[in-house]
Amino acid sequence: MPCIKSPTGVEIYYEEDGEGRPLVMLHGWSMTRRVWRFQQPLADDCRLIVPDLRGHGRSSTPAAGYSLDALADDIVALFERLDLTEAVLLGWSLGAQVALAAFLPIRKRLAGLALVGATPRFTVTDGYAYGLPAAEPRGMGLRLKRDYSKTMGEFFRGMFAQGELDREQENRIAREIVMAGRLPEPEVAFATLDILMAADLREMLPAVDLPSLVIHGSADAICPAGAAYYLVGRIADARLMVFDGAGHAPFLSRPDEFNAIVRKFLMDVHGRN
């Protein structure tokens, strides 16, 4: 598997398939590139690049630790080392925050931005009511310390709304995503959970001046759907696609529909260039 080294020496591994203009997809908290397994058909239409964030999957664990800026710097390094241009950057959950944090440094290399299950801030605060109470991620941290594997399993199941998956879908996701991936070390999960609790990207949203796609599940219990409406209200050229009845990961529960939406966005964006 290919990898690049960031300026700080972090090895970022990635998978690549297909030809044409790039689509770079960033996974969420405590996941790996494997979470995009059902999006592999998109490689028929683009150069599909799916990295592991630092400390996740095969990417190395940095001695310097974790911050949102450091995660974004790794993606900037990936774009520069691969000399990616006219790319669409797609991020999910934590990956969406990384995408936003990396946007300005790679602005000239991008043609568009896509944000899935995204929020500029994960917790509520004055002037922002579309996150979770701060007690929830703190409680997650405590549960992780008591029983790491069990809590991670509960978190993954909680990404889906009641009745969103049938038995066949559950089995396929378990086989191709969960069992084929691997959890990060607990220290990585704790450090990146701290990022989610602290990051606030609201002020940079007006700087996003490229065509943007916001995809969200109406029943998302991790990033409430109000966050999606907040994003499209502050990104000038943003369109919103809501998956009715879906939770935090519509690309897993409704992959064909999700892929069709992304494919159309790629065509629309590249048709402008």
VOLO-47408 format. One record per residue (C-alpha): residue in three letters; x, z, y. Coordinates in steps of 0.5 Angstrom, whole numbers, plus 500, padded with zeros to 3 digits. Example, Ala and Ser with C-alpha at 12.3 -4.5 7.8 and 13.67 -1.06 7.14 Angstrom:
! residues 2
ala525516491 ser527514498 
***
This chain:
! residues 273
met500500500 pro503498507 cys504503512 ile507504519 lys511509522 ser509512529 pro514514534 thr514521532 gly515519525 val508520522 glu507515516 ile500512517 tyr498508511 tyr493503511 glu489498507 glu488490509 asp484485507 gly481478509 glu483474515 gly481472522 arg480477528 pro481484526 leu476490525 val480497525 met475502522 leu477509522 his474515518 gly471521519 trp473529519 ser476530512 met475523509 thr480518507 arg480510508 arg476510501 val469512505 trp469505507 arg469502500 phe462499501 gln464495507 gln469491503 pro465485504 leu466485511 ala473482509 asp470475508 asp469475516 cys475478519 arg482481518 leu479488515 ile484494516 val482501514 pro488507515 asp488514513 leu488518519 arg495523519 gly494528514 his489525510 gly489520504 arg496518503 ser498518511 ser503524512 thr502531515 pro506531521 ala511537523 ala508537530 gly501538528 tyr494535530 ser491534537 leu486528539 asp491525543 ala496525537 leu491522532 ala490517538 asp497515539 asp497514531 ile492508532 val496506538 ala502505534 leu498501528 phe495496533 glu502495536 arg506495530 leu501490527 asp501486534 leu493486533 thr489483539 glu482481540 ala480487535 val474491534 leu475498533 leu470502529 gly470509529 trp465514525 ser464521527 leu471524528 gly474517528 ala469515533 gln472520538 val479518536 ala477511538 leu475513544 ala481517546 ala485511544 phe481506548 leu485506554 pro492505551 ile489499547 arg484496552 lys488489552 arg488489545 leu481490544 ala475485544 gly469491543 leu468498540 ala463500535 leu461508534 val458510528 gly455517528 ala458519534 thr458524540 pro463525546 arg462532544 phe461536538 thr458542541 val453544546 thr455546553 asp452546560 gly450539562 tyr450537554 ala445539550 tyr446534544 gly451537540 leu451543535 pro451550537 ala459553537 ala457558532 glu456552527 pro463549526 arg466556527 gly461558521 met464552517 gly471554518 leu469561515 arg466558509 leu472553508 lys476560508 arg472563502 asp471557498 tyr474550500 ser472546495 lys464548495 thr464548502 met467541503 gly461539497 glu456542501 phe458538508 phe458532504 arg451533501 gly449535508 met451528511 phe445525508 ala437526510 gln432529505 gly430523500 glu435518504 leu439517497 asp436515490 arg439517484 glu443510483 gln446511490 glu448518489 asn452516483 arg455510486 ile457514492 ala460520487 arg463515483 glu466510488 ile467515494 val468522492 met471521486 ala476516488 gly478520494 arg481526496 leu480532500 pro486534505 glu490540505 pro486546508 glu490547514 val489539516 ala481541515 phe482547519 ala486544525 thr482537525 leu476542525 asp479545531 ile479538535 leu472537534 met470544537 ala475543543 ala474535545 asp470533550 leu470525552 arg464525557 glu468523563 met472517560 leu465514557 pro464510564 ala471507563 val469503556 asp468496559 leu468492553 pro462490549 ser460496545 leu455498539 val453505537 ile450506531 his446512529 gly442515524 ser435518527 ala436524522 asp443526523 ala444533522 ile451533524 cys451529530 pro444529533 ala441523535 gly441525542 ala448524543 ala447516541 tyr442515547 tyr447519551 leu453514550 val449508551 gly447511558 arg454512560 ile457506557 ala456500561 asp455494556 ala453498550 arg447497545 leu444502540 met442501533 val438507530 phe437507522 asp430511522 gly431516517 ala438516516 gly443522516 his450522518 ala453516514 pro448510514 phe454506512 leu454509505 ser446510504 arg444503507 pro451499507 asp448492506 glu444493513 phe450496516 asn454491514 ala449486517 ile449489524 val457490524 arg458482522 lys453480528 phe456484533 leu463481531 met460474532 asp457476538 val463479541 his468474539 gly463469541 arg465471548 asn472470547 
***
